[in-house]
Amino acid sequence: METIPVPKLTVSFAVDIEVAYSSFSGKTADEIAESLQDEIHDLLFELEQVTGVCSTCTSISTEELS
């Protein structure tokens, strides 16, 4: 029996996420970014159509909130 090819669609997004951050929280900014990335992957895989996820952290910047 021959398998029928399933068309795949690749969708790319650029998303900026603002997070309240304290350098005294015990995690570095890089660790928080990695944790967020893991959570995003987990959430996306909850969607039945999603078969793969690839993401890249492009920048991390900090600023003081007033």
C-alpha positions as CSV (number, residue, x, y, z in Angstrom):
1,M,0.0,0.0,0.0
2,E,1.4,3.3,-1.1
3,T,1.4,6.2,1.4
4,I,-0.2,9.4,0.4
5,P,2.1,12.5,0.9
6,V,0.7,15.0,3.4
7,P,1.3,18.6,2.5
8,K,3.1,20.6,5.2
9,L,3.0,24.3,5.9
10,T,5.7,26.3,7.6
11,V,4.6,29.4,9.4
12,S,7.1,31.9,10.9
13,F,6.4,34.5,13.5
14,A,8.5,37.2,15.3
15,V,7.3,37.6,18.8
16,D,8.5,39.9,21.6
17,I,7.7,38.8,25.1
18,E,8.0,41.3,28.0
19,V,8.7,39.6,31.3
20,A,9.1,41.1,34.8
21,Y,12.6,40.2,35.8
22,S,14.7,40.6,39.0
23,S,18.4,39.8,38.8
24,F,18.0,38.5,42.4
25,S,15.5,35.9,41.4
26,G,18.1,33.1,41.1
27,K,17.9,32.8,37.3
28,T,19.9,34.6,34.7
29,A,18.2,36.4,31.8
30,D,19.5,33.6,29.5
31,E,18.0,30.9,31.8
32,I,14.6,32.7,31.8
33,A,14.7,33.0,28.0
34,E,15.5,29.3,27.7
35,S,12.6,28.4,30.1
36,L,10.2,30.6,28.1
37,Q,11.3,29.0,24.9
38,D,10.7,25.5,26.4
39,E,7.2,26.5,27.6
40,I,6.3,27.9,24.1
41,H,7.4,24.7,22.5
42,D,5.3,22.7,25.0
43,L,2.2,24.8,24.3
44,L,2.6,24.6,20.5
45,F,2.8,20.8,20.6
46,E,-0.5,20.7,22.4
47,L,-2.1,21.7,19.1
48,E,-2.7,18.5,17.1
49,Q,-1.7,20.0,13.8
50,V,1.8,20.9,15.0
51,T,4.4,18.3,14.1
52,G,7.6,20.3,14.7
53,V,8.8,23.5,16.2
54,C,12.1,25.3,15.8
55,S,12.7,28.7,17.5
56,T,15.7,30.9,18.0
57,C,16.2,33.5,20.7
58,T,17.4,36.5,18.7
59,S,18.0,39.0,21.6
60,I,17.6,39.7,25.3
61,S,17.6,43.2,26.6
62,T,16.9,44.6,30.1
63,E,15.5,47.9,31.1
64,E,14.4,49.4,34.4
65,L,10.7,49.8,35.0
66,S,9.7,53.0,36.7
